[in-house]
């Protein structure tokens, strides 16, 4: 401890200071599953045998494999500019159109090891890829020079065949066309011109040696306003264009066959269900329906850019996003229509009085007649819920029921629909504030001041209640370093009292809490009690103690500097106020007050400069000032005066 000096007129120095070093250790965290995120979509396809979904990232030249939840399980790089993906009929081989390196890349679907690279003699493509008729088909080429190519993996040569579309002498399509296949018709290939507002499209039979034209439309805008997506329709001689327009083909031509509500793109499941993307919505339609079975909201911004059904039709995989960030989402339960259920209860009610709860159950797929709803009431006496009589749903979907809540407080009515083979389960709830009588609760000692570390008994008094006679007593000391602490919980005695002892080392807010019961409202009351600090001052370097009149003085030679060491209850950044007074003209006069910091042991040593002449009377004291001594955790406390006399 260093000692500084102070004159009798002014305090000049402080003792020592300290600094605290706090070291925080970082905790470990368990790894969460990584979802598929790509910067630029480069194809999506689902493998039923492996229960995996593959997603291409064009800008990264990468393919990611995810499980059926959408979590990444594997990835491979080195597929430059991947733009589309396709699977072999057995799901064992994954094919990628690598536009950057002008190749079709074959990968082992189970390991993502590259099995083969098939070079395509073009500087534009391959762009889109499909597997049909035992071959890998791809599109390539530039403006008005879009064409078709194929690879037969079974011949073992790796030869790539480039052909023109069999268009009866027409010049071809504008750029690399879209492709689609149907597992139920393994020899068919749909072709859709993209990149222009025209609507040229074709269906080819590729089961033989060379592609054969089954139907062709020359792009005169009569069927569709441009093509951004094309799908073969299972079980029908139709294609679905842009997720909305159904175009039938026969006798080499296409004709309008109907439409779904407006969409942007789609994918069709093996059972004919249509997943249609439109902005942030993905809707599921049964074949030729005009109202969706189910609609998913897949985000608040961006769009669903690519869709792929799981081969077993159990779920839809959607790439959702915008601005170089697209995330894979797995949408389950596609055939379950999601009903809308509402519950309307009064905001407030009187305990024991009848109230009415009403609502409505609606769905886009009609609900069966005789539908009933489960009703549960949750309150303070039935925290786990109590089943009430089922509520019957009327023909218009509305329902209502009455109840007389026996318990007060917050009462929740939960209404549930169990669902059926065509509808998902649904539930909703509403809350009612049910009246209770007010409780009488008091707590003593508010505003009282106690010496440091005094053990003080606080007594809570609870008036009459319905059932609950338990009270909690909490102590919350001033200062952010100590938490609010439960001191005692228990049943009040026959007089309604419960007492707890608090060690008063700081100003403390004591709270009594009654949590209420079925008929008596909860209540809490507080009492703020104050605690002094502990202060002592030691005087040294004096040559004797003796009384002057009735007051005991410490006697110093006129040239000896007194050393005054104060000990005060420590708190971080706390300072003591040091008061000095001199006796003159029959009265004590202040020569000044000054604040000095405490060390971590709560000590502050001050050297008072000697006056250099005899006959001087002085007195000093240390003070903690609430709010001015660096904190407010205690109440203002004055140390005792220490009297000094300077002699010859």
ABEGO torsion letter per residue (X at the ends): XBBBBBBAABBABBBBBBBBBBBBBBBBBBBBBBBBBBABBAEBBBBAAAGBBBBBBAAAGBBBBBBAAGBBABBBBGBBGBABBBBBAAGABBBBBBAAAGBBBBBBAAAGBBABBBBBBBABOBABBBBBGGBBBBBBEBBGABBBBBBBAAAGAGBBBBBBBBAGGBAEBBEBBBBBBBAABAABBBBBBBGBABABBBBBBAABABBBBABBBAGAGAABBEBABBBBBBGBBBBBBGGABBBBBBGGBBBBAEBBBBBABBBBBAAGBBBBBBEABBBBBBBGBABBABBBBAEABEBBABBBBBAAGABBBBBBEBGGBBBBBBBBGAABBBBBBBBBBBABBBBGBBBBBBEBBBBABBBBBGBBBBBBBBBAABAAEBBBBBBBBBAAGBBBBBBBBABBEBBBBBBBBAEBAABBBBBBBBBBBBBBBBBBBBBBGBGBBBBBGBBBBBBBBBBBBAABABBBBBBBBBEAABBBBBABBBBBBAAGBBBBBBBBABBBBBBBBBAEBAABBBBBBBBBBBBBBBBBBBBBGBABBBBBEABBBBBBBAABBBBBBBBBBBBBGBBBBBBBBBBBGGBBBBAEBBBBBBBAAGBBBBBBBBAGBBGBBBBBBBBBBBGAAGBAABBBBBBBBBBBBBBX
